[in-house]
Amino acid sequence: MANTNRGNQTIIAEFILLGFGNLPILHIPLFLLFLLIYIVTMAGALLIIVLVVADHHLHTPMYFFLGNLSFLETCYSSAILPKMLSGLLTNNKTISFLGCLLQFYTFVCLACTECILLSVMSYDRYLAVCNPLHYAAVMNLRVCAKLASGSWITGYLVFTIIVSLMSTLTFCGPNEIDHFFCDLTPLLQLSCMDTHWIRVAIFAFSSLGSLPPFLLTVASYACIIATILRIPSTTGRQKAFSTCSSHLTVVTVFFGTIIAVYLTSTVDTWRALNKVLSVFYTVLTPMINPLIYSLRHREVKEALGRALKLWGTFIVS
């Protein structure tokens, strides 16, 4: 703790991330598990980025947005996993106040950006399935660039305001965060100030950054499913559904776990479940997204095959 005093209160200069409990026997297995997840996540996301950039067959709106999502997930994982791995390996669970605020800021901004980017990708699939004749004209390069940049700017703008509000809080003790990263609810619970109005403001801005993208995503897929069901041939329905099934899987996992986490975040008896669900959308979702897209899309597999063939030819020569 810092030596700065306000009356009889000692201002906290660092926090302790309790993580998954004080069980030293599990530290090495958990370290190896999360290290493997981090390596797979980074390798999968970087592979998709390289394929999207290098292979002209993937220079389409859908893969442009997928490249943005993959880049976002490399940042997303890097905001949480390195600190978690360091704590498991060295048993040093402390994080400075500034470091905690920076981790929270990076995490929530990227989470909001992902919400918006997933809604943009669902709108792209809506146009491809429901309005295919005008798809190429509507979803041109300029529009794609504006939608992608708008997702990043909006995500960071909305949550910059929230983090600015969080930075005004005073923490006087205890300084133990019962989580594996600096999340919103555990931080608010540790503040020695009245957080009512800050909670109201955070709820308002969080809703602004997440609710419209979620509703747009739901509306897009409602229209997509309705259009697919009207296709007379079974082959046509399967082809149409295959173009958006992988994205629908990613959206369901991401939004489903986030909603579950924040519905259970205020219930103390569900704190362990809250941690498990948090692992899903902060750690596992970035890992499985590249696998889902690469396994479900023929173009990605073909691009990977061409890249491996080119690499093999280069090695032989």
VENTA-V183606 format. One line per field, one symbol per residue. ss: DSSP state (H for helix, E for strand, - for the rest). A space follows every 10 residues. Layout:
# VENTA-V183606
ss->???
This chain:
# VENTA-V183606
ss->----EE--EE ---EEEE--- ---HHHHHHH HHHHHHHHHH HHHHHHHHHH HHHH-HHH-- HHHHHHHHHH HHHHHHHHHH HHHHHHHHHH ---EEEHHHH HHHHHHHHHH HHHHHHHHHH HHHHHHHHHH -HHHHHHH-- HHHHHHHHHH HHHHHHHHHH HHHHHH---- E----EE--- ---HHHHHHH E----HHHHH HHHHHHHHHH HHHHHHHHHH HHHHHHHHHH ---HHHHHHH HH--HHHHHH HHHHHHHHHH HHHH---HHH HHHHHHHHHH HHHHHHHHHH HHHHHH-HHH HHHHHHHHHH HHHHHH-
